[in-house]
Amino acid sequence: MNQSASEAAIEDFLQQPRPLVLRCGVQHYAWGDPDYIPELISVSNREQRPYAELWIGAHAALPAVARVGDSEVPLPLLLHGAAEVVLGRKDAERFGGKLPFLLKILAAAQPLSIQVHPDKRQAQTGFEREHRLGIRPDAPHRNYYDDNHKPELIAALTDFYALRGFRPLDELGAILASIPELCDLAADYRPTRESLMDLYTRVMCMEQNKVDAILTPLVRRLREEAARQVFSKEQTEYWVLRADSMFSNHGHRDKGLFSVFLLNLVHLLPGEAMYLPAGKLHAYLQGAGVEIMANSNNVLRGGLTAKHTDVDELLRILTFDAGEVNIIGKGLGPEEERVVYETPSEEFILSRRRVTAARPYAGAVGHSLTLGVVTQGKVVISTASDDGFELRRGGVFLVPHGLDYRISCSISCPGETVVFIASIPGD
């Protein structure tokens, strides 16, 4: 689309702010599920290409495109020309005219890397350092692709399995002592943060021959046990063997396997969520969910991946807090009319709405910018002055700051619908 057409479309939007349909791109990372996202957005995938993430936002790596009249305008360009209308004056000033969050549909068929995200200061320092070193912005060995932090939340759409944070300190000692091959690691362990830091640093910096000497007999024993009785997804051993079959190569064990034993294994039911602040070690294992984060793509990886790893940098920014996982929305199943996933983040808040013919949803007066994605059914997005547009499952929309709007069931599909709504928290 040429510049003059984009400028004309933005001017038209400024004259008449209204909800917009967004067209979003997909990231085809190797761990992606070939079925969930294609079925959601109604595209064929006969070649079974992995569809890992549907990006809903204005991140430079894969920005959404807004339909404005007969034109399509990249969301960053729309924000550049109409930030105060889209975000509202206060949020436009607070976030420098940029969308402060990135919304995604994530679908994992295979485990993701053991990883952690930086806080804002760490991201700014790391980004500037790599820039000074002349590392290309798109270099595969780069750690910091932008200067922003990346707190995030994942809300499950299907049964969702993940690792999150170190197990409680006392529990860690008991687990290590109960596994014959890991007993030596437990010899000096004490239930303190300092001891945990020492333990994890030792295993992550261990020479490969020592890693193999510990993990190879352990994996061999677990495979023999699995041959007699298959492990379930609720057991750590299942994920150890799954990760080993994917990431251990040429007779060497991936040291990321240690993390599977040390981190909490989490099973989120549909509708449940968990929050990941900066510095929290984690890995998604399998399942689909709605993910929201500060607008960043910074990831420090330590194992279970073919991508670039930087153990030293991961250890430097990792927080060694241990304890049980707080599940947000626990017990609030798919039948719940409204679920709000509260987090400490100043950039985003996510909610889930069930809409029926008898219960449409009206956007709150004075609401912030809204991005929404339909995950079930078919809806109509309208305003008092406009009949609006229809969106079916997989459809994505944007509502500018403060514009009254309504989400109702489509007459052509009057059954229950579900919409996830992302917005910017108020003061």
C-alpha positions in Angstrom: 0.0 0.0 0.0 1.5 3.4 -0.9 2.1 6.2 1.5 -0.6 8.5 0.3 -3.3 5.8 0.5 -2.2 5.0 4.1 -2.3 8.7 5.0 -5.8 9.0 3.5 -7.0 6.0 5.4 -5.6 7.3 8.7 -7.2 10.7 8.1 -10.5 9.0 7.5 -10.1 7.1 10.7 -9.3 10.3 12.6 -12.5 11.9 11.3 -14.6 8.9 12.3 -12.9 6.7 15.0 -14.5 3.2 15.0 -13.8 -0.4 15.7 -11.5 -2.1 13.2 -10.8 -5.6 12.0 -7.2 -6.7 12.3 -5.4 -9.2 10.0 -2.6 -10.9 12.0 0.5 -12.9 11.1 1.7 -16.3 12.3 5.1 -17.4 13.6 6.0 -20.9 12.4 8.4 -21.9 15.1 9.4 -25.6 15.1 7.5 -26.4 18.3 4.2 -25.2 17.0 1.0 -27.3 16.7 0.1 -27.9 13.0 -3.6 -28.0 13.8 -4.9 -25.6 16.5 -4.2 -22.2 15.0 -5.0 -23.3 11.4 -8.4 -24.6 12.6 -9.0 -21.4 14.6 -8.4 -19.0 11.7 -9.8 -21.3 9.1 -6.8 -21.9 6.9 -5.7 -25.2 5.3 -2.5 -26.8 6.5 -2.2 -29.9 4.4 1.6 -29.8 4.6 1.3 -29.9 8.5 3.6 -26.8 8.9 3.9 -25.8 12.5 1.7 -22.9 13.5 3.2 -21.7 16.8 1.9 -18.2 17.5 -0.7 -15.8 16.1 0.7 -12.3 16.8 -1.9 -9.6 17.7 -0.2 -6.3 18.1 2.3 -3.8 16.8 5.6 -5.4 17.4 8.0 -4.6 14.6 8.8 -8.3 14.0 5.3 -9.1 12.9 2.7 -6.3 13.2 -1.0 -6.7 12.6 -2.7 -4.8 9.8 -5.9 -2.8 10.4 -8.6 -2.7 7.8 -9.7 1.0 7.4 -12.4 1.3 4.9 -11.1 -0.3 1.7 -7.4 0.1 2.8 -5.1 -1.9 5.0 -2.8 0.0 7.3 0.0 -1.6 9.4 -0.9 -1.1 13.1 2.4 0.7 13.9 1.6 3.2 11.1 -1.9 3.8 12.4 -0.5 4.4 15.9 2.1 6.8 14.5 -0.6 8.9 12.8 -3.4 8.5 15.4 -1.9 7.5 18.7 -4.1 9.8 20.9 -7.2 8.5 19.2 -6.3 4.9 19.4 -4.6 4.9 22.9 -6.1 8.0 24.5 -4.0 11.0 25.3 -2.9 9.7 28.7 -1.7 6.3 27.6 -0.2 7.7 24.4 2.0 10.0 26.5 2.7 7.3 29.1 3.8 4.7 26.5 5.4 7.0 23.9 2.6 6.5 21.3 3.2 2.8 21.2 1.0 -0.2 22.0 2.4 -1.4 25.3 1.4 -5.0 25.0 1.5 -7.9 22.6 -1.4 -10.4 22.5 -0.9 -13.9 21.0 -2.6 -17.2 20.5 0.1 -19.8 21.3 -0.2 -23.5 20.4 2.6 -25.8 21.4 2.9 -29.4 20.2 6.4 -29.8 21.7 8.2 -28.3 24.7 9.7 -24.9 24.4 13.1 -23.9 25.8 14.0 -23.4 29.4 13.9 -19.7 29.5 13.6 -16.4 31.4 12.8 -12.8 30.5 14.6 -9.7 31.6 13.3 -6.8 33.6 13.3 -3.3 32.0 16.7 -2.2 33.2 18.3 -5.5 32.2 16.7 -5.3 28.7 17.9 -1.7 28.2 21.4 -2.6 29.3 21.6 -5.8 27.3 20.1 -4.2 24.1 22.6 -1.3 24.2 25.5 -3.7 24.9 24.7 -5.9 21.9 24.2 -2.8 19.8 27.6 -1.5 20.7 29.1 -4.9 19.9 27.7 -4.6 16.4 25.4 -7.7 16.7 22.8 -7.5 13.9 19.2 -6.8 15.1 18.1 -10.1 13.5 21.2 -12.2 14.4 20.3 -15.7 15.7 22.8 -15.4 18.5 21.3 -12.1 19.8 19.8 -12.2 23.3 18.0 -8.8 23.3 15.9 -7.9 20.3 14.5 -4.7 21.9 15.0 -2.6 25.0 11.7 -3.6 26.8 10.9 -6.1 29.6 8.5 -9.0 29.0 6.3 -9.9 31.9 3.6 -12.3 30.6 0.5 -14.2 31.3 -0.8 -17.4 29.7 -4.5 -18.3 29.9 -5.3 -21.9 28.8 -7.6 -22.7 25.9 -6.9 -26.4 26.1 -5.3 -28.5 28.8 -1.9 -26.7 29.1 1.3 -28.1 30.6 4.2 -26.0 31.7 7.2 -25.7 34.0 7.2 -22.5 36.2 9.6 -21.5 38.9 11.6 -23.6 41.3 9.7 -26.1 43.5 9.5 -25.3 47.2 12.9 -25.5 48.9 12.1 -28.4 51.2 10.4 -30.3 48.3 13.5 -29.9 46.1 15.8 -31.6 48.6 13.4 -34.5 49.0 13.1 -35.0 45.2 16.9 -34.9 44.7 17.4 -37.4 47.5 14.7 -39.8 46.0 16.4 -40.1 42.6 19.5 -42.3 42.9 21.3 -40.6 40.0 20.9 -37.2 41.5 21.8 -38.0 45.1 25.3 -36.6 44.8 23.8 -33.3 43.8 21.7 -33.3 46.9 24.7 -34.0 49.2 25.4 -30.3 49.9 21.9 -29.0 49.3 20.2 -27.1 52.0 16.7 -25.6 51.8 17.9 -22.0 51.3 17.9 -19.6 48.4 21.7 -19.5 48.4 22.0 -23.3 48.2 19.5 -23.4 45.4 21.5 -20.8 43.5 24.7 -22.8 44.0 23.0 -26.1 42.9 21.4 -24.6 39.7 24.6 -22.8 38.8 26.6 -26.0 39.2 24.3 -28.1 37.0 24.0 -25.4 34.3 27.7 -24.8 34.1 28.6 -28.5 34.3 30.9 -30.0 31.7 29.2 -32.1 29.1 30.9 -35.4 30.1 29.7 -35.0 33.7 26.2 -34.1 32.4 26.1 -37.3 30.4 27.5 -39.4 33.3 24.6 -38.3 35.5 21.7 -38.1 33.0 22.4 -41.0 30.7 21.8 -43.7 33.3 18.9 -41.8 34.7 17.2 -41.5 31.3 17.9 -45.2 30.6 16.3 -46.3 33.9 13.2 -44.1 33.2 12.8 -45.6 29.7 12.9 -49.1 31.2 10.2 -48.1 33.7 8.1 -46.5 31.0 8.3 -49.8 29.0 6.6 -51.5 32.0 4.1 -48.8 32.8 3.7 -45.6 30.8 4.1 -42.3 32.7 1.3 -39.8 32.5 1.5 -36.1 31.7 1.0 -35.4 35.4 4.4 -36.9 36.1 7.7 -35.2 35.7 9.2 -38.4 34.2 6.9 -38.1 31.2 8.3 -34.7 30.3 11.9 -35.7 31.0 11.7 -38.5 28.5 9.8 -36.4 26.0 12.3 -33.6 26.2 15.3 -36.1 26.0 13.9 -37.6 22.8 13.7 -34.2 21.2 16.8 -32.3 22.5 19.5 -34.9 23.4 21.7 -35.5 20.4 24.8 -37.5 19.3 24.8 -39.4 22.5 24.8 -36.3 24.7 22.1 -35.3 27.2 20.8 -31.7 27.2 21.5 -30.1 30.6 18.1 -28.5 30.4 16.7 -31.9 31.6 17.9 -30.9 35.1 15.4 -28.1 35.1 12.5 -30.4 34.5 13.2 -32.1 37.8 13.8 -28.8 39.7 10.8 -26.7 38.4 7.1 -26.9 39.3 5.1 -29.0 36.8 1.9 -27.1 36.1 -1.3 -28.3 34.5 -3.7 -25.5 33.6 -7.3 -26.4 32.8 -9.1 -24.4 30.1 -9.8 -20.9 31.6 -7.0 -21.0 34.1 -3.9 -18.9 33.8 -0.5 -18.1 35.3 1.6 -15.0 35.4 5.4 -14.9 34.7 7.2 -11.9 36.0 10.8 -11.0 34.9 13.4 -13.4 36.1 11.0 -16.4 36.6 12.4 -19.6 35.0 9.8 -21.4 32.9 9.1 -23.6 29.8 5.8 -24.3 28.1 5.4 -28.0 27.4 2.2 -28.6 25.4 -1.2 -27.0 24.8 -2.9 -23.9 23.4 -3.6 -20.6 25.2 -4.0 -16.9 25.0 -0.8 -15.2 25.9 -0.3 -11.5 26.7 3.0 -9.7 27.5 4.7 -6.4 27.5 5.6 -5.5 23.9 8.9 -7.4 23.7 10.5 -10.4 22.2 13.4 -10.8 24.6 14.2 -14.4 25.7 17.2 -15.8 27.5 17.4 -19.6 26.9 19.3 -22.2 28.9 18.4 -25.5 27.3 15.9 -27.8 25.6 16.2 -25.9 22.3 18.1 -25.8 19.0 18.2 -22.0 19.2 20.9 -19.9 20.8 21.5 -20.4 24.5 23.4 -18.2 26.9 23.6 -19.8 30.3 25.8 -17.1 31.8 23.3 -14.4 30.9 20.3 -16.5 32.0 21.9 -17.1 35.4 22.7 -13.4 35.7 19.0 -12.3 35.4 17.3 -15.3 36.9 15.6 -14.9 40.3 16.0 -17.9 42.6 12.6 -17.6 44.3 11.1 -21.0 45.1 7.5 -22.0 46.0 4.2 -23.2 44.8 2.5 -21.8 41.7 -0.4 -19.4 42.0 -3.0 -20.3 39.4 -5.2 -17.4 38.4 -8.8 -18.2 37.8 -8.5 -21.6 39.4 -11.9 -23.3 39.5 -13.5 -20.7 37.2 -14.3 -23.1 34.3 -15.5 -22.3 30.8 -19.0 -21.7 32.0 -18.0 -18.6 34.0 -19.5 -15.5 32.4 -16.6 -13.1 33.1 -13.1 -13.8 34.2 -10.5 -11.1 34.8 -6.8 -12.2 35.0 -5.3 -9.7 37.3 -1.5 -9.2 37.3 0.9 -6.5 38.6 1.7 -5.4 35.0 1.1 -1.8 34.1 1.0 -2.6 30.4 -1.8 -5.1 30.1 -4.9 -6.7 31.6 -6.7 -9.7 30.0 -10.3 -10.8 30.5 -12.5 -13.6 29.1 -16.1 -12.9 28.3 -18.9 -15.3 27.5 -21.6 -13.7 25.3 -25.0 -15.1 24.5 -28.1 -13.7 22.8 -29.5 -12.8 26.2 -26.2 -11.4 27.5 -24.3 -9.1 25.0 -21.3 -7.3 26.3 -21.0 -3.5 26.4 -17.6 -1.9 26.6 -17.2 0.1 29.8 -17.5 3.9 29.5 -14.0 5.5 29.2 -12.3 2.1 28.6 -8.8 2.0 27.3 -7.7 0.7 23.9 -9.1 -2.8 23.4 -7.8 -5.7 21.4 -10.1 -8.7 21.2 -10.0 -12.2 19.7 -12.9 -14.5 19.2 -12.1 -18.1 20.4 -15.6 -19.5 20.1 -18.7 -18.8 18.1 -19.5 -15.7 16.0 -20.0 -12.1 17.1 -21.0 -8.7 15.9 -18.8 -5.7 17.0 -21.0 -2.5 16.8 -21.4 1.0 18.1 -24.4 3.2 18.8 -23.9 4.9 15.4 -22.7 1.9 13.3 -24.0 -1.6 12.8 -20.4 -2.7 12.7 -19.0 -6.0 11.4 -19.3 -9.7 12.0 -16.4 -11.8 13.2 -16.3 -15.6 13.5 -13.9 -17.7 15.5 -10.3 -16.6 15.1 -11.4 -13.0 14.2 -9.5 -10.1 15.8 -10.6 -6.6 16.4 -9.4 -3.2 17.8 -11.6 -0.7 19.6 -10.1 2.8 20.1 -9.8 4.3 23.5 -13.1 5.5 25.0 -15.4 4.5 22.1 -18.6 2.9 23.3 -19.0 -0.5 21.7 -21.0 -3.7 22.0 -20.3 -7.4 21.4 -23.3 -9.4 20.6 -24.0 -12.8 19.2 -24.4 -13.0 15.4 -27.9 -13.8 14.2 -26.4 -16.5 11.9 -24.8 -18.2 14.8 -26.8 -17.5 17.9 -25.1 -19.9 20.3 -22.7 -19.0 23.0 -19.5 -17.1 22.1 -16.2 -16.5 23.9 -14.1 -13.4 23.4 -10.7 -12.7 25.1 -10.2 -8.9 25.6 -6.9 -7.2 26.2 -6.6 -3.7 27.4 -4.4 -1.3 29.3 -5.0 -1.1 33.1 -6.3 2.2 34.5 -4.6 4.1 37.3 
